[in-house]
């Protein structure tokens, strides 16, 4: 089901510009604590990414029209131009043909997680030969993960998931051995579901996330990427983004 909430451009500093009348179509999915469903029908979604995106958009003088869709469909919509922005995206080469990235706006980490800690640390991802690894469809991480996927045998071990809750349920049911995702998100979801936390087996990625902008919307509204970047830099200089991130100290830990 798709929920939408649109915020007016009236009175914002760029309302008289070429972007006036174009509310950014921004996607969200159930991914606590970053993205959560609205409290009531017709309201905006909740969560850290939602607050960060709204603060950036407001500084850029832009409205947001929120659209609920899973990650894989977001990527397709960005490619087709029916979606303008996705949240919390890492820079991976496979997306360069159809998206642009803003400056980073928050930390991002990903890990290999399981129900219980391993008796011995896994020296590499390729040491997981034969194990079933759940990954949200369309997710990608730079570095070791990208390199491991170059091996067809490793790729065959990946079980595509529609969303994080599906992965947690499959892991608990013994249909997966591991999940790859942000531990903060997966354990927030486990807490919501009344389940014990998962354990980090191996860190896969530690970097920064950006907004991912469709090249099609940038072509139709030139300068949009620049405005978003200016807004991010301005808020970072003032401490506005750090103030929001401070509510989630686990994200700032390195």
C-alpha positions as CSV (number, residue, x, y, z in Angstrom):
1,X,0.0,0.0,0.0
2,X,1.3,3.4,-0.9
3,X,1.0,6.3,1.5
4,X,1.7,9.9,0.5
5,X,2.2,13.1,2.4
6,X,3.0,16.3,0.6
7,X,4.4,19.5,2.2
8,X,3.8,22.9,0.6
9,X,6.4,24.9,-1.2
10,X,4.7,28.2,-0.3
11,X,6.9,30.6,1.6
12,X,10.1,28.6,1.1
13,X,13.1,30.4,-0.3
14,X,13.2,28.7,-3.7
15,X,9.4,28.9,-4.3
16,X,9.9,31.3,-7.3
17,X,12.5,29.1,-8.9
18,X,12.3,26.6,-11.8
19,X,11.7,23.9,-9.2
20,X,8.6,25.5,-7.8
21,X,5.6,23.2,-8.1
22,X,7.8,20.0,-8.1
23,X,7.7,18.2,-4.8
24,X,10.4,15.7,-4.5
25,X,9.1,12.1,-4.7
26,X,11.0,10.4,-1.9
27,X,10.7,6.7,-1.1
28,X,10.7,5.0,2.3
29,X,10.3,1.5,3.6
30,X,9.9,-0.1,7.0
31,X,13.5,0.1,8.3
32,X,13.6,1.1,12.0
33,X,14.9,3.3,13.5
34,X,15.6,5.1,10.3
35,X,12.2,4.7,8.5
36,X,9.0,3.7,10.1
37,X,5.3,3.8,9.0
38,X,3.1,6.8,9.7
39,X,1.3,6.9,13.0
40,X,-2.0,7.3,11.2
41,X,-3.2,7.2,7.6
42,X,-2.3,10.3,5.6
43,X,0.5,11.3,8.0
44,X,4.2,11.4,7.1
45,X,6.4,8.4,7.9
46,X,8.6,8.5,11.0
47,X,12.3,7.9,11.8
48,X,15.7,9.3,11.6
49,X,16.1,9.3,7.8
50,X,12.7,10.9,7.5
51,X,13.7,13.8,9.8
52,X,17.1,14.2,8.2
53,X,15.6,14.3,4.6
54,X,12.9,16.8,5.7
55,X,15.5,19.1,7.2
56,X,17.6,18.9,4.1
57,X,14.7,19.5,1.8
58,X,13.4,22.4,3.9
59,X,16.8,24.1,3.8
60,X,16.8,23.6,0.0
61,X,13.3,25.1,-0.3
62,X,11.8,21.9,-1.5
63,X,8.6,19.9,-0.6
64,X,8.6,16.2,-0.2
65,X,6.0,13.7,-1.4
66,X,6.6,10.5,0.5
67,X,6.1,7.2,-1.3
68,X,6.2,3.8,0.3
69,X,8.0,1.1,-1.7
70,X,10.5,-1.7,-1.1
71,X,14.2,-1.0,-2.0
72,X,14.3,-3.0,-5.2
73,X,11.3,-1.2,-6.5
74,X,12.9,2.1,-5.5
75,X,15.9,1.4,-7.7
76,X,13.6,0.5,-10.7
77,X,11.6,3.7,-10.1
78,X,14.8,5.8,-10.0
79,X,15.9,4.3,-13.3
80,X,12.5,5.0,-14.9
81,X,12.2,8.5,-13.5
82,X,9.0,7.8,-11.5
83,X,10.9,8.4,-8.3
84,X,13.2,11.3,-7.5
85,X,15.1,10.3,-4.3
86,X,16.0,7.3,-2.2
87,X,17.4,7.6,1.3
88,X,20.5,6.2,2.9
89,X,22.3,5.0,-0.2
90,X,26.0,4.0,-0.5
91,X,28.0,4.7,-3.7
92,X,28.2,1.5,-5.8
93,X,29.3,1.4,-9.5
94,X,26.2,-0.6,-10.7
95,X,23.9,2.4,-10.1
96,X,26.0,5.1,-11.7
97,X,24.2,5.0,-15.0
98,X,20.9,6.2,-13.5
99,X,21.5,8.0,-10.2
100,X,23.6,10.8,-8.7
101,X,24.6,11.0,-5.0
102,X,24.5,13.9,-2.8
103,X,27.1,14.6,-0.1
104,X,26.9,12.1,2.7
105,X,24.5,13.0,5.4
106,X,24.9,10.2,8.0
107,X,27.1,7.3,8.9
108,X,26.3,3.9,7.4
109,X,27.5,0.4,8.5
110,X,26.8,-3.1,7.4
111,X,27.7,-6.4,8.9
112,X,27.2,-10.1,8.7
113,X,24.7,-11.1,11.4
114,X,23.5,-14.4,12.9
115,X,21.5,-15.7,15.8
116,X,24.6,-16.6,17.9
117,X,28.2,-15.5,17.9
118,X,30.6,-17.8,15.9
119,X,33.0,-20.0,17.8
120,X,35.8,-18.4,15.7
121,X,35.7,-15.2,13.7
122,X,35.2,-15.7,9.9
123,X,38.5,-14.6,8.2
124,X,36.6,-13.5,5.0
125,X,33.2,-13.6,3.4
126,X,34.4,-16.4,1.1
127,X,34.9,-18.6,4.2
128,X,31.1,-18.8,4.3
129,X,31.0,-21.3,1.5
130,X,27.7,-23.2,1.3
131,X,26.0,-21.0,3.9
132,X,22.7,-19.2,3.1
133,X,23.0,-15.4,3.3
134,X,20.0,-13.1,3.2
135,X,20.2,-9.7,1.6
136,X,17.5,-7.2,0.8
137,X,17.0,-7.3,-3.0
138,X,19.0,-4.5,-4.7
139,X,21.3,-3.8,-1.7
140,X,25.0,-3.3,-2.4
141,X,28.1,-2.3,-0.4
142,X,31.5,-1.2,-1.6
143,X,34.7,-3.1,-0.8
144,X,34.8,-6.7,0.3
145,X,31.1,-7.4,-0.4
146,X,31.4,-6.2,-4.0
147,X,34.6,-8.3,-4.4
148,X,33.0,-11.4,-3.0
149,X,30.1,-11.1,-5.4
150,X,32.5,-11.5,-8.3
151,X,32.6,-15.2,-7.4
152,X,29.6,-17.0,-9.0
153,X,29.6,-19.6,-6.2
154,X,29.3,-16.9,-3.6
155,X,26.6,-15.1,-5.5
156,X,24.6,-18.4,-5.6
157,X,24.5,-18.4,-1.7
158,X,22.7,-15.0,-1.6
159,X,18.9,-15.3,-0.8
160,X,17.1,-12.1,-2.0
161,X,14.7,-10.6,0.5
162,X,11.9,-8.1,0.0
163,X,12.5,-6.4,3.3
164,X,14.3,-6.7,6.6
165,X,11.5,-8.3,8.6
166,X,11.3,-11.1,6.1
167,X,15.0,-11.8,6.7
168,X,14.7,-11.8,10.4
169,X,11.8,-14.3,10.3
170,X,13.7,-16.6,7.9
171,X,16.8,-16.5,10.1
172,X,14.7,-17.4,13.1
173,X,13.0,-20.2,11.2
174,X,16.3,-21.7,10.2
175,X,15.9,-20.9,6.5
176,X,18.9,-18.6,6.5
177,X,22.3,-18.8,8.2
178,X,23.2,-15.1,8.1
179,X,21.8,-11.7,7.2
180,X,23.8,-8.8,5.8
181,X,22.5,-5.4,6.8
182,X,22.9,-2.5,9.3
183,X,23.0,-4.1,12.8
184,X,21.2,-1.0,14.3
185,X,18.3,-1.5,11.9
186,X,18.0,-5.3,12.3
187,X,18.2,-5.1,16.1
188,X,15.7,-2.3,16.3
189,X,13.4,-4.5,14.2
190,X,14.1,-7.5,16.6
191,X,13.2,-5.3,19.5
192,X,10.0,-4.2,17.9
193,X,9.1,-7.9,17.3
194,X,10.0,-8.9,20.8
195,X,13.0,-11.0,19.7
196,X,16.5,-11.3,21.1
197,X,19.2,-9.2,19.3
198,X,21.3,-10.7,16.5
199,X,25.1,-10.8,16.8
200,X,27.7,-9.3,14.5
201,X,29.9,-12.0,13.0
202,X,31.9,-9.8,10.7
203,X,31.9,-6.1,9.7
204,X,31.5,-5.6,6.0
205,X,31.2,-1.9,5.4
206,X,31.7,1.3,7.4
207,X,31.2,4.5,5.6
208,X,28.7,7.2,4.9
209,X,25.2,7.3,3.3
210,X,23.9,9.8,0.9
211,X,20.6,10.7,-0.8
212,X,20.4,9.0,-4.2
213,X,18.9,11.3,-6.9
214,X,17.5,10.1,-10.2
215,X,19.5,11.4,-13.2
216,X,16.2,12.0,-14.9
217,X,14.9,14.5,-12.3
218,X,18.3,16.3,-12.3
219,X,18.0,16.6,-16.1
220,X,14.5,18.0,-15.9
221,X,15.4,20.3,-13.0
222,X,19.1,21.3,-13.5
223,X,20.8,22.4,-10.3
224,X,18.7,20.2,-8.0
225,X,21.8,18.2,-6.9
226,X,23.7,21.4,-6.2
227,X,20.9,22.7,-4.0
228,X,20.6,19.6,-2.0
229,X,24.4,19.5,-1.5
230,X,24.4,23.2,-0.4
231,X,21.6,22.4,2.1
232,X,23.6,19.4,3.5
233,X,26.8,21.4,3.8
234,X,24.9,24.3,5.4
235,X,23.2,22.1,8.0
236,X,26.4,20.2,8.7
237,X,28.3,23.5,9.3
238,X,25.5,24.6,11.7
239,X,25.4,21.3,13.5
240,X,21.7,20.7,12.5
241,X,22.3,17.1,11.2
242,X,24.6,16.2,14.0
243,X,22.0,17.2,16.5
244,X,19.5,14.7,15.0
245,X,22.2,12.0,14.8
246,X,23.0,12.6,18.5
247,X,19.7,10.8,19.3
248,X,21.3,7.6,18.0
249,X,24.8,7.4,19.5
250,X,25.3,3.9,18.2
251,X,25.5,5.4,14.6
252,X,28.3,7.7,15.5
253,X,30.4,5.0,17.1
254,X,33.3,3.9,15.0
